[in-house]
Amino acid sequence: MTRLEKSAASSLLDSFLDSLWVERGLSDNTLQAYRADLNAFCRWQARSGGALTDTRAADILAFLGAHSRNSVRTIARRLSSLRRFFQFLVREGHMRHDPTATVESPRIGRSLPKSLTEAEVELLLAAPDVRTDSGLRDRALLEVLYATGLRVSELVNLRVEQVNLRQGVVRIIGKGNKERLVPMGEPAVQWLTHYMQVARPALLKNSPAATLFPGRGVRPLTRQAFWHAIKRHAATVGIGKSLSPHVLRHAFATHLLNHGADLRVVQLLLGHVDISTTQIYTHVARERLKKLHAQHHPRG
């Protein structure tokens, strides 16, 4: 691939990502994942000497085959990125045929999301040392996350004006710029109120910043810092499971369904566009019922 062809490929990739952002309102994290997948293909295509707009199905298969050590899920995601990209190029008139049209996606088995029991959640919530400002912040973060099921990016980027403590709700602008109101529940409201009165001014050094959960200075706490905090608190109370902020989102949904919540309500609270995304949690709840039946039924 010549320098001119590389420049053209880069320009097409930028146009594609811009269209995703404008048309679908995808998050920065999702756009970065697309960019990483497509850059990997462009680098591979450059080494093979072919122009991007001359890509054939055989090239797609060869690229995926060259990365066959990746998990099936990763391969499927990369193919999905390529498929959407080449569909865009055909639609915009840069190519006549979509080289991914005849490439079949690998089969991915349905995996149940990791979760925590209600007892484990209670242990985790009580783990931070609330005598410190950062510990009180972490307790408020965990309480709000478990009470609302927010995506971690939605949680750490919360601003003060998005929270209504009197009504006990959080206003979220989620994927696709869709707005939703999520109730918090009394314990989360109490901890958040206490944190905002005591720890937040100290962490911000009384700065007027709108950031609800600051990390260093007035900047929001990063997703990575919150992830490390959760791992540290889990280790403190002896929870040996591999944890991330997303596990508490799964626990939120699973526990709601276990207590009889309607699937459509859970879909709205999580901000899922498609109900099929939420239906994975019915499998989690069903697995729990099967275990309870096996444990307690005389013929289980």
RODO-2510 file (C-alpha; in nm, 4 decimals, decimal comma):
residues 300
     n   res          X          Y          Z
     1     m     0,0000     0,0000     0,0000
     2     t     0,1498     0,3363    -0,1041
     3     r     0,1633     0,6435     0,1183
     4     l    -0,1215     0,7949    -0,0855
     5     e    -0,3313     0,4805    -0,0377
     6     k    -0,2603     0,4865     0,3374
     7     s    -0,3744     0,8485     0,3534
     8     a    -0,6925     0,7627     0,1605
     9     a    -0,7636     0,4674     0,3908
    10     s    -0,7174     0,6880     0,6974
    11     s    -0,9549     0,9477     0,5523
    12     l    -1,2209     0,6833     0,4810
    13     l    -1,1880     0,5476     0,8329
    14     d    -1,2308     0,8942     0,9840
    15     s    -1,5406     0,9550     0,7687
    16     f    -1,6878     0,6242     0,8799
    17     l    -1,6321     0,6970     1,2504
    18     d    -1,7781     1,0460     1,2096
    19     s    -2,0894     0,8935     1,0531
    20     l    -2,1257     0,6509     1,3454
    21     w    -2,1005     0,9360     1,5932
    22     v    -2,3537     1,1538     1,4073
    23     e    -2,6062     0,8837     1,3111
    24     r    -2,5932     0,6551     1,6131
    25     g    -2,4507     0,8711     1,8911
    26     l    -2,2072     0,5961     1,9952
    27     s    -1,9904     0,6461     2,3024
    28     d    -1,6201     0,7311     2,2823
    29     n    -1,5343     0,3838     2,4132
    30     t    -1,7336     0,2147     2,1353
    31     l    -1,5820     0,4401     1,8685
    32     q    -1,2331     0,3624     2,0013
    33     a    -1,3075    -0,0105     1,9742
    34     y    -1,4131     0,0364     1,6090
    35     r    -1,0991     0,2385     1,5396
    36     a    -0,8725    -0,0248     1,6977
    37     d    -1,0303    -0,3091     1,4972
    38     l    -1,0196    -0,1222     1,1676
    39     n    -0,6681     0,0115     1,2203
    40     a    -0,5535    -0,3465     1,2816
    41     f    -0,7040    -0,4488     0,9477
    42     c    -0,5585    -0,1473     0,7641
    43     r    -0,2099    -0,2260     0,8984
    44     w    -0,2479    -0,5892     0,7939
    45     q    -0,3748    -0,4868     0,4493
    46     a    -0,0837    -0,2436     0,4088
    47     r     0,1658    -0,5234     0,4756
    48     s    -0,0045    -0,7411     0,2161
    49     g     0,0285    -0,4592    -0,0385
    50     g    -0,3388    -0,4240    -0,1351
    51     a    -0,5500    -0,1095    -0,1458
    52     l    -0,8353    -0,0889     0,1048
    53     t    -1,0998    -0,0417    -0,1655
    54     d    -0,9756    -0,3546    -0,3443
    55     t    -1,0429    -0,5768    -0,0410
    56     r    -1,1967    -0,9157    -0,1208
    57     a    -1,3655    -1,1776     0,0946
    58     a    -1,0429    -1,3806     0,0818
    59     d    -0,8577    -1,0874     0,2414
    60     i    -1,1112    -1,0695     0,5246
    61     l    -1,0806    -1,4423     0,5882
    62     a    -0,7001    -1,4254     0,5755
    63     f    -0,6962    -1,1380     0,8257
    64     l    -0,9264    -1,3182     1,0676
    65     g    -0,7278    -1,6378     1,0203
    66     a    -0,4040    -1,4568     1,1012
    67     h    -0,5583    -1,3638     1,4373
    68     s    -0,7172    -1,7013     1,5070
    69     r    -0,5533    -1,7153     1,8495
    70     n    -0,7949    -1,4460     1,9609
    71     s    -1,1145    -1,5527     2,1327
    72     v    -1,4204    -1,6287     1,9205
    73     r    -1,5859    -1,3233     2,0691
    74     t    -1,2976    -1,0976     1,9624
    75     i    -1,2997    -1,2402     1,6092
    76     a    -1,6763    -1,1885     1,5859
    77     r    -1,6410    -0,8294     1,7061
    78     r    -1,3686    -0,7560     1,4500
    79     l    -1,5764    -0,9030     1,1710
    80     s    -1,8730    -0,6939     1,2845
    81     s    -1,6561    -0,3789     1,2711
    82     l    -1,5325    -0,4672     0,9232
    83     r    -1,8818    -0,5518     0,8032
    84     r    -2,0213    -0,2158     0,9103
    85     f    -1,7205    -0,0310     0,7643
    86     f    -1,7411    -0,1930     0,4202
    87     q    -2,1190    -0,1489     0,4106
    88     f    -2,0496     0,2224     0,4648
    89     l    -1,7946     0,2267     0,1799
    90     v    -2,0446     0,0623    -0,0573
    91     r    -2,3207     0,2990     0,0494
    92     e    -2,0954     0,6012    -0,0077
    93     g    -1,9902     0,4761    -0,3524
    94     h    -1,6248     0,3990    -0,2689
    95     m    -1,6720     0,0279    -0,3466
    96     r    -1,9129    -0,1700    -0,5641
    97     h    -1,9331    -0,4846    -0,3534
    98     d    -1,9139    -0,5579     0,0176
    99     p    -1,6318    -0,8120     0,0724
   100     t    -1,7803    -0,9210     0,4064
   101     a    -2,1183    -1,0188     0,2568
   102     t    -2,0212    -1,3840     0,2095
   103     v    -1,8166    -1,4153     0,5310
   104     e    -2,0069    -1,5975     0,8042
   105     s    -1,9832    -1,4816     1,1639
   106     p    -1,8440    -1,7363     1,4120
   107     r    -2,0923    -1,8891     1,6516
   108     i    -2,0713    -1,7452     2,0016
   109     g    -2,2175    -1,9408     2,2882
   110     r    -2,4418    -1,7491     2,5264
   111     s    -2,2424    -1,6736     2,8398
   112     l    -2,4109    -1,5734     3,1613
   113     p    -2,2818    -1,2442     3,3033
   114     k    -2,0867    -1,2615     3,6275
   115     s    -2,2791    -1,1386     3,9269
   116     l    -2,2699    -1,1208     4,3054
   117     t    -2,5078    -1,2598     4,5629
   118     e    -2,7021    -1,0093     4,7712
   119     a    -2,4861    -1,1001     5,0726
   120     e    -2,1682    -1,0339     4,8726
   121     v    -2,3040    -0,6982     4,7590
   122     e    -2,3722    -0,5998     5,1200
   123     l    -2,0146    -0,6926     5,2129
   124     l    -1,8741    -0,4894     4,9233
   125     l    -2,0884    -0,1851     5,0024
   126     a    -1,9638    -0,1846     5,3618
   127     a    -1,5957    -0,2270     5,2671
   128     p    -1,4801     0,1363     5,2139
   129     d    -1,3505     0,3226     5,5185
   130     v    -1,6083     0,6021     5,5367
   131     r    -1,3974     0,7891     5,7938
   132     t    -1,1857     0,9100     5,5005
   133     d    -1,3006     1,1396     5,2195
   134     s    -1,2056     0,8935     4,9449
   135     g    -1,3663     0,6066     5,1360
   136     l    -1,6911     0,7992     5,1726
   137     r    -1,6789     0,8799     4,8010
   138     d    -1,6289     0,5106     4,7189
   139     r    -1,9202     0,4115     4,9433
   140     a    -2,1452     0,6629     4,7676
   141     l    -2,0241     0,5399     4,4261
   142     l    -2,0961     0,1760     4,5119
   143     e    -2,4361     0,2571     4,6617
   144     v    -2,5424     0,4596     4,3566
   145     l    -2,4085     0,1973     4,1149
   146     y    -2,5937    -0,0901     4,2821
   147     a    -2,9093     0,1190     4,3251
   148     t    -2,9249     0,2355     3,9628
   149     g    -2,7331    -0,0142     3,7448
   150     l    -2,5630     0,2711     3,5570
   151     r    -2,2856     0,2028     3,3102
   152     v    -1,9562     0,2868     3,4754
   153     s    -1,8902     0,5692     3,2262
   154     e    -2,2330     0,7153     3,3112
   155     l    -2,1587     0,6905     3,6835
   156     v    -1,8104     0,8446     3,7026
   157     n    -1,9088     1,1297     3,4680
   158     l    -2,2168     1,2301     3,6676
   159     r    -2,2570     1,6001     3,7309
   160     v    -2,4317     1,7531     4,0305
   161     e    -2,7200     1,8877     3,8218
   162     q    -2,8072     1,5343     3,7058
   163     v    -2,8985     1,4269     4,0600
   164     n    -3,2246     1,5191     4,2326
   165     l    -3,1833     1,4137     4,5959
   166     r    -3,5307     1,5318     4,6960
   167     q    -3,6990     1,3104     4,4364
   168     g    -3,4321     1,0410     4,4601
   169     v    -3,3631     1,0153     4,0855
   170     v    -3,0676     1,0457     3,8484
   171     r    -3,1059     1,1888     3,4972
   172     i    -2,8883     1,0027     3,2473
   173     i    -2,8067     1,0752     2,8837
   174     g    -2,7138     0,7266     2,7644
   175     k    -2,6172     0,5636     2,4362
   176     g    -2,7700     0,7268     2,1315
   177     n    -2,8269     1,0449     2,3392
   178     k    -3,1376     0,8879     2,4914
   179     e    -3,2439     1,0332     2,8246
   180     r    -3,3730     0,8220     3,1122
   181     l    -3,4619     0,8870     3,4765
   182     v    -3,3410     0,6212     3,7184
   183     p    -3,4618     0,6031     4,0805
   184     m    -3,1977     0,5516     4,3488
   185     g    -3,3709     0,4270     4,6618
   186     e    -3,3362     0,5619     5,0150
   187     p    -2,9981     0,4093     5,1191
   188     a    -2,8244     0,5429     4,8090
   189     v    -2,9807     0,8870     4,8570
   190     q    -2,8678     0,8955     5,2213
   191     w    -2,5088     0,7979     5,1429
   192     l    -2,4915     1,0334     4,8461
   193     t    -2,6270     1,3215     5,0559
   194     h    -2,3737     1,2524     5,3326
   195     y    -2,0910     1,2330     5,0790
   196     m    -2,1915     1,5582     4,9065
   197     q    -2,2082     1,7407     5,2389
   198     v    -1,8856     1,6068     5,3910
   199     a    -1,6359     1,4490     5,1505
   200     r    -1,7002     1,6099     4,8119
   201     p    -1,6128     1,9685     4,9184
   202     a    -1,2895     1,8381     5,0736
   203     l    -1,1950     1,6367     4,7645
   204     l    -1,2635     1,9364     4,5417
   205     k    -1,0915     2,1715     4,7906
   206     n    -1,4157     2,3751     4,7836
   207     s    -1,3872     2,4302     4,4076
   208     p    -1,7215     2,5166     4,2392
   209     a    -1,6737     2,2332     3,9836
   210     a    -1,9859     2,0410     3,8773
   211     t    -1,8127     1,7018     3,8926
   212     l    -2,0035     1,4760     4,1322
   213     f    -1,7287     1,2176     4,1915
   214     p    -1,3861     1,3823     4,1536
   215     g    -1,0649     1,1874     4,1279
   216     r    -0,7625     1,4128     4,1183
   217     g    -0,8423     1,7818     4,1269
   218     v    -1,1724     1,8700     3,9626
   219     r    -1,1581     1,5943     3,7012
   220     p    -1,4052     1,3047     3,7307
   221     l    -1,2752     0,9816     3,8760
   222     t    -1,1553     0,7609     3,5896
   223     r    -1,3116     0,4249     3,5096
   224     q    -0,9767     0,2569     3,5732
   225     a    -0,9386     0,4179     3,9167
   226     f    -1,2888     0,3068     4,0159
   227     w    -1,2193    -0,0456     3,8897
   228     h    -0,9030    -0,0653     4,1012
   229     a    -1,0960     0,0690     4,4022
   230     i    -1,3592    -0,2043     4,3652
   231     k    -1,0907    -0,4737     4,3455
   232     r    -0,9241    -0,3334     4,6568
   233     h    -1,2490    -0,3190     4,8553
   234     a    -1,3453    -0,6707     4,7441
   235     a    -1,0111    -0,8045     4,8646
   236     t    -1,0604    -0,6300     5,1984
   237     v    -1,3815    -0,8236     5,2713
   238     g    -1,2622    -1,1522     5,1203
   239     i    -1,4633    -1,1588     4,7966
   240     g    -1,2461    -1,3736     4,5716
   241     k    -1,4419    -1,3243     4,2487
   242     s    -1,2969    -1,1231     3,9621
   243     l    -1,4813    -0,7921     3,9933
   244     s    -1,5373    -0,4861     3,7815
   245     p    -1,7930    -0,2043     3,8013
   246     h    -1,9962    -0,3916     3,5364
   247     v    -2,0459    -0,6824     3,7791
   248     l    -2,2488    -0,4538     4,0064
   249     r    -2,4597    -0,3515     3,7058
   250     h    -2,5250    -0,7213     3,6460
   251     a    -2,6101    -0,7694     4,0145
   252     f    -2,8560    -0,4793     3,9972
   253     a    -3,0433    -0,6371     3,7051
   254     t    -3,0286    -0,9939     3,8356
   255     h    -3,1503    -0,9075     4,1842
   256     l    -3,4368    -0,6987     4,0452
   257     l    -3,5562    -0,9938     3,8369
   258     n    -3,5083    -1,2354     4,1270
   259     h    -3,7460    -1,0177     4,3281
   260     g    -4,0088    -1,0174     4,0556
   261     a    -3,9345    -0,7062     3,8488
   262     d    -4,0731    -0,6943     3,4943
   263     l    -3,8151    -0,7412     3,2184
   264     r    -3,9318    -0,4248     3,0384
   265     v    -3,8754    -0,2204     3,3538
   266     v    -3,5211    -0,3566     3,3859
   267     q    -3,4623    -0,2749     3,0180
   268     l    -3,5655     0,0881     3,0757
   269     l    -3,3533     0,1221     3,3888
   270     l    -3,0441    -0,0216     3,2205
   271     g    -3,0932     0,1933     2,9105
   272     h    -3,0959    -0,1022     2,6697
   273     v    -3,2342    -0,0121     2,3289
   274     d    -3,3225    -0,3728     2,2460
   275     i    -3,5046    -0,6047     2,4883
   276     s    -3,2939    -0,8946     2,3606
   277     t    -2,9919    -0,7380     2,5341
   278     t    -3,1786    -0,7496     2,8655
   279     q    -3,3066    -1,1046     2,8183
   280     i    -2,9691    -1,2511     2,9152
   281     y    -3,0672    -1,1745     3,2760
   282     t    -3,3672    -1,4056     3,2571
   283     h    -3,1165    -1,6863     3,2045
   284     v    -2,9272    -1,5774     3,5149
   285     a    -3,2468    -1,5775     3,7192
   286     r    -3,3450    -1,9153     3,5734
   287     e    -3,0099    -2,0659     3,6721
   288     r    -3,0657    -1,9440     4,0282
   289     l    -3,4108    -2,1021     4,0375
   290     k    -3,2678    -2,4322     3,9151
   291     k    -3,0036    -2,4273     4,1892
   292     l    -3,2632    -2,3493     4,4556
   293     h    -3,4844    -2,6296     4,3263
   294     a    -3,1951    -2,8766     4,3272
   295     q    -3,0969    -2,7687     4,6767
   296     h    -3,4367    -2,7733     4,8465
   297     h    -3,6699    -2,9983     4,6494
   298     p    -3,6880    -3,3599     4,7751
   299     r    -3,6356    -3,4849     4,4223
   300     g    -3,4103    -3,2015     4,3113
***
